[in-house]
Structures are given as C-alpha cells and as structure tokens.
C-alpha cells in the first residue's frame, strides 16, 4: 500500500484504514487501526489543518508500540481530523460529533484526546457512540490532560535516564517546545524535582531566561489563553530558536518531525525526552546518538496519557493511574536502556525490538494472529 511515495504495510499492520468525508458538515478525517493483537486499539484524535494519511499511519504504529511496551491490553490506532482546532466551539462540536458517528462501526478503536482535542471533545464522542477515554470528571473520567499524565511520565523518564545521560535533575536546565497540555506539565513535574526551565516555546515564539522562568506563572498564562511570549521577564525570540537553546534536557511536545536532518546540529542538550509523537526523525536520532546525546523515543517516553486512558477504560482511579504510569514507564525505560547497553543499539532500535516482541507474543495467542 502506498500514498504520495510513502509505503506502509507489514506483518503488524495496518489492520484497517477508514477515510471519512461528510460534505454536508464539512468533515474530512482518517482513521488507521494498526494492530489489535493485544486488544482493541486505543489512540488519540488529532485535529490540525495539515494532517495526512502518512502522519496518521505513523502515529497509529507509534501507538501499537506504545501500548505494547506499556503492557496494556490494547493495540494501536490513531485518527486525524482536517481542521483548525481553534475554530468556533459550536462548529468544532459539530465536526467531532459527526466524526464519532462515522467511526461508530469501528468497534476495535477507542478514541482519546490528542493535539487539537481534549476531554470535552471526548465527552461528545462518548455521548454519540459510548466509547472513549480521557473523559471529564463529571462523567466518571480521568482527565489526563488536566492532571498532566503524559508530563508526569516524562519526568519519570528523566529520573531513570539521568545517569546514562550524565546529568542530575537538581539544577538541570530544561527547554520545552510546545508549552501545552504535555509540555507545561512536564516542566511542572521536573521543577518539583529541582530542574530549572530556561526556555519555553509555543506557536507565537520562544521565551528564554538562563536563570530560570517562573513555571507556575507560565502555566497560569497559558490557561488564561495567553502565550509564553506574554510573560514578564526573559528574552523573546523566534519560535524555532528553542531548538538551539543551551540546556541539559530538551522536550519536544508539539508537532511531528521538529528535529530533523536539517536542524539536528543546532541541538545543545544532553537528554531529549520526546513528549510529542514522532517528534524526532530517525535520521536525526542517529545523528544525536553519534554525538552521545541520549534521545528517548516517543512511544517509551510519552506513554503516560494512554496508560491513564487504559486505567480509566477498565474502571480504575486517578491514583491508580499515576501508580501505573510510574511503574510501567520506569520499567520500560530501564529495559530499553539495558538493551541498548547489551546490544550497542540506538534507543529506537532497542525500543522497537522490545515492543514488537510483545506484539508478536500477543498475536501468537490469537486464532488469526
């Protein structure tokens, strides 16, 4: 199978691809269910104007690896909706509800929040088809973006990886690209461990302060609809300036492929923890490894959200979700680092081998594989 020169189809998947077009409501969307060997697929609903089938498939495969690595009884899937997430709220609700109705027959896919959607969007999906995760508290959910499930997991990764990266968290300088529901919480949890946020970026620009930014003030600013560049103090620079910030820990928490062959030489960090899905290209990861920069793959590092969603789906509590995130991400990061050391492999190679072993093991227990 191919599209636009991008080829994908292997023994793991995808199981199914659904293209959705509802002209009367102006809905265009894609759903990729990649693999369900371990159980029904969980994966987020992403909304952006420039999403694509290629992006959707790559994200779905990342979810297959993420859920397998986390030991969840779920496979991987992903969906994308073409649209501006900042559109008028009633219009957004109309599109999300139409999307939910379109995927209702795809019972092996459980939607969750992702870039451009949130717990309110999942409530609309739940209202239409009765299945989603990341729901508001008011209807029994664990709002993973509100509590910072993914950001919490990134802080756990930092604790496990610090020795290999040659850093200490106390006083570690942190730069975050994409100061939203993932990046802001990652900064908050790392600050609690003694790290210092020296730069943050969003769609409007980058704010830099080598002596440390006020994380709580930035979080409040973003919650009120502001941008990082509105913060008093610090130096305002362009959005792309975040890539070359001198720091110890660099966290991409925005769009895919933000570090690539064209800009990887600008990176000045010791440890990269991928809060965004497919945030660093494979070529860039190899280049970073050649410079002894440790780059933790997305599906290992940012699994906190889907682990939380899995706990919610099976009736667990918020406290149980945090315990599961701590346990699973700590164990997976440790195993990946040990595999790297034993085999002299790149982090992604070691992580994929670990995840694929678990997917195949689950497939062997099913009649049709």
ZAMARGU-4260 file (C-alpha; in steps of 0.2 Angstrom, whole numbers, plus 5000, padded with zeros to 4 digits):
<rodrens>
0) 5000/5000/5000 | 5007/5017/4996 | 5002/5035/4996 | 5012/5050/4989 | 5028/5040/4989
5) 5026/5034/5007 | 5024/5015/5008 | 5017/5005/5023 | 5011/4988/5026 | 5020/4974/5035
10) 5016/4959/5046 | 5010/4970/5060 | 4998/4981/5051 | 4988/4991/5047 | 4973/4981/5050
15) 4961/4994/5043 | 4961/5012/5036 | 4945/5022/5035 | 4943/5038/5025 | 4929/5049/5031
20) 4921/5063/5020 | 4904/5071/5025 | 4902/5085/5013 | 4886/5092/5022 | 4895/5095/5038
25) 4912/5098/5030 | 4921/5084/5039 | 4936/5076/5032 | 4945/5063/5043 | 4956/5047/5043
30) 4956/5033/5055 | 4970/5020/5055 | 4968/5004/5066 | 4986/4997/5065 | 4986/4982/5076
35) 4974/4974/5089 | 4983/4958/5094 | 4983/4963/5112 | 4965/4970/5112 | 4955/4985/5105
40) 4966/4999/5099 | 4967/5015/5109 | 4974/5031/5101 | 4970/5049/5101 | 4960/5060/5089
45) 4971/5074/5082 | 4964/5090/5074 | 4975/5101/5063 | 4973/5108/5045 | 4988/5099/5038
50) 4986/5081/5044 | 4989/5067/5032 | 4987/5048/5029 | 5006/5046/5032 | 5005/5056/5048
55) 4990/5046/5054 | 4998/5029/5050 | 5015/5034/5058 | 5005/5039/5074 | 4995/5023/5074
60) 5011/5012/5073 | 5018/5023/5087 | 5003/5018/5097 | 5005/5000/5093 | 5022/5001/5100
65) 5017/5012/5115 | 5003/5001/5121 | 5013/4985/5119 | 5028/4992/5128 | 5017/4998/5142
70) 5009/4981/5143 | 4992/4987/5140 | 4978/4975/5134 | 4976/4986/5119 | 4983/4988/5101
75) 4987/5004/5092 | 4976/5016/5082 | 4975/5034/5078 | 4963/5046/5069 | 4965/5064/5062
80) 4953/5077/5058 | 4957/5090/5045 | 4953/5107/5053 | 4959/5122/5064 | 4957/5117/5082
85) 4954/5135/5087 | 4938/5136/5076 | 4922/5142/5084 | 4917/5130/5098 | 4899/5125/5091
90) 4907/5121/5074 | 4921/5111/5082 | 4907/5101/5092 | 4898/5098/5076 | 4913/5091/5067
95) 4918/5080/5082 | 4901/5073/5084 | 4900/5069/5065 | 4917/5061/5066 | 4911/5050/5081
100) 4896/5044/5072 | 4907/5040/5057 | 4918/5029/5067 | 4904/5020/5077 | 4906/5004/5067
105) 4924/5003/5070 | 4922/4994/5087 | 4940/4989/5089 | 4945/5008/5090 | 4944/5018/5106
110) 4947/5036/5104 | 4956/5048/5116 | 4962/5066/5116 | 4977/5072/5106 | 4983/5088/5099
115) 4968/5099/5095 | 4956/5089/5105 | 4953/5087/5124 | 4942/5079/5137 | 4927/5090/5131
120) 4929/5083/5114 | 4930/5065/5121 | 4913/5068/5130 | 4905/5072/5114 | 4912/5056/5107
125) 4906/5046/5122 | 4889/5054/5120 | 4887/5048/5102 | 4895/5031/5102 | 4898/5026/5121
130) 4917/5023/5120 | 4931/5035/5123 | 4945/5038/5136 | 4951/5054/5144 | 4934/5060/5149
135) 4929/5074/5161 | 4927/5070/5179 | 4909/5075/5178 | 4905/5059/5168 | 4917/5047/5178
140) 4933/5050/5168 | 4951/5054/5172 | 4955/5070/5163 | 4973/5065/5158 | 4977/5082/5151
145) 4971/5091/5166 | 4981/5080/5178 | 4996/5080/5167 | 4998/5061/5165 | 5009/5062/5150
150) 5020/5076/5158 | 5022/5065/5173 | 5028/5051/5163 | 5041/5062/5155 | 5048/5067/5172
155) 5049/5048/5177 | 5059/5045/5161 | 5071/5059/5166 | 5074/5051/5183 | 5078/5034/5175
160) 5089/5041/5161 | 5099/5054/5170 | 5113/5043/5174 | 5115/5037/5156 | 5114/5055/5150
165) 5127/5061/5163 | 5116/5074/5171 | 5107/5077/5188 | 5089/5083/5189 | 5094/5096/5203
170) 5098/5111/5194 | 5096/5103/5176 | 5092/5116/5163 | 5076/5112/5153 | 5069/5118/5137
175) 5051/5114/5131 | 5045/5116/5114 | 5026/5116/5114 | 5021/5123/5131 | 5003/5115/5131
180) 4995/5100/5140 | 5011/5089/5139 | 5025/5102/5139 | 5018/5113/5153 | 5015/5098/5165
185) 5032/5091/5161 | 5040/5107/5166 | 5030/5107/5182 | 5034/5090/5187 | 5053/5092/5183
190) 5053/5108/5193 | 5047/5098/5208 | 5062/5088/5206 | 5074/5103/5206 | 5075/5106/5187
195) 5075/5124/5180 | 5065/5129/5165 | 5076/5140/5155 | 5066/5141/5139 | 5048/5138/5133
200) 5041/5139/5115 | 5023/5139/5108 | 5016/5145/5091 | 5020/5163/5094 | 5038/5162/5099
205) 5051/5157/5112 | 5054/5165/5130 | 5072/5162/5136 | 5079/5165/5154 | 5095/5156/5158
210) 5092/5159/5177 | 5075/5151/5176 | 5057/5155/5171 | 5043/5155/5183 | 5034/5139/5178
215) 5018/5142/5188 | 5016/5159/5180 | 5018/5152/5163 | 5006/5138/5166 | 4993/5151/5173
220) 4997/5162/5157 | 4993/5148/5145 | 4977/5143/5155 | 4971/5160/5153 | 4973/5160/5134
225) 4990/5169/5133 | 5006/5164/5125 | 5023/5161/5133 | 5030/5177/5125 | 5017/5187/5135
230) 5027/5183/5151 | 5036/5197/5160 | 5054/5195/5160 | 5065/5184/5149 | 5071/5187/5131
235) 5058/5184/5117 | 5065/5175/5102 | 5058/5167/5087 | 5048/5150/5088 | 5062/5140/5080
240) 5075/5147/5092 | 5070/5134/5105 | 5079/5121/5095 | 5096/5128/5099 | 5094/5133/5117
245) 5109/5128/5128 | 5101/5116/5140 | 5103/5098/5148 | 5085/5092/5144 | 5076/5096/5128
250) 5057/5091/5127 | 5048/5092/5110 | 5030/5092/5114 | 5022/5099/5098 | 5021/5093/5080
255) 5030/5079/5072 | 5047/5079/5065 | 5053/5095/5073 | 5071/5089/5075 | 5077/5083/5058
260) 5092/5082/5047 | 5092/5100/5043 | 5092/5106/5061 | 5099/5092/5072 | 5116/5100/5073
265) 5108/5115/5082 | 5103/5104/5097 | 5113/5108/5113 | 5106/5096/5125 | 5112/5080/5134
270) 5095/5072/5135 | 5080/5073/5124 | 5063/5066/5130 | 5050/5065/5116 | 5034/5072/5123
275) 5027/5073/5105 | 5023/5058/5095 | 5036/5056/5081 | 5044/5072/5086 | 5062/5067/5080
280) 5066/5059/5064 | 5075/5043/5063 | 5090/5051/5054 | 5091/5064/5067 | 5090/5051/5081
285) 5105/5043/5074 | 5114/5059/5072 | 5111/5063/5090 | 5117/5046/5096 | 5133/5049/5086
290) 5136/5065/5097 | 5132/5055/5113 | 5115/5064/5115 | 5103/5052/5123 | 5086/5053/5114
295) 5071/5043/5122 | 5059/5038/5109 | 5041/5044/5109 | 5032/5028/5112 | 5043/5025/5128
300) 5043/5042/5135 | 5025/5049/5132 | 5015/5034/5136 | 5008/5041/5152 | 4992/5048/5143
305) 4987/5031/5136 | 4992/5022/5152 | 4980/5034/5161 | 4967/5031/5147 | 4968/5012/5149
310) 4966/5013/5168 | 4951/5024/5165 | 4943/5012/5152 | 4945/4997/5164 | 4937/5007/5179
315) 4952/5012/5188 | 4955/5028/5198 | 4967/5043/5196 | 4978/5037/5210 | 4979/5020/5201
320) 4983/5029/5185 | 4998/5038/5192 | 5005/5022/5200 | 5003/5013/5184 | 5012/5027/5174
325) 5026/5027/5187 | 5028/5008/5187 | 5027/5005/5168 | 5037/5019/5161 | 5051/5017/5174
330) 5052/4998/5169 | 5051/5001/5151 | 5064/5015/5151 | 5075/5004/5161 | 5073/4989/5150
335) 5076/4999/5134 | 5092/5007/5141 | 5098/4989/5146 | 5095/4983/5129 | 5105/4997/5122
340) 5120/4993/5133 | 5119/4975/5129 | 5117/4976/5110 | 5126/4993/5107 | 5109/4998/5098
345) 5101/5015/5095 | 5087/5019/5108 | 5073/5017/5095 | 5080/5001/5088 | 5081/4993/5106
350) 5063/5000/5110 | 5055/4994/5094 | 5063/4976/5097 | 5055/4976/5114 | 5038/4982/5108
355) 5037/4970/5093 | 5042/4955/5104 | 5027/4959/5115 | 5015/4962/5100 | 5020/4945/5092
360) 5018/4936/5109 | 5000/4943/5110 | 4997/4938/5092 | 5003/4921/5095 | 4989/4919/5107
365) 4975/4923/5095 | 4967/4911/5082 | 4970/4923/5067 | 4986/4931/5074
</rodrens>
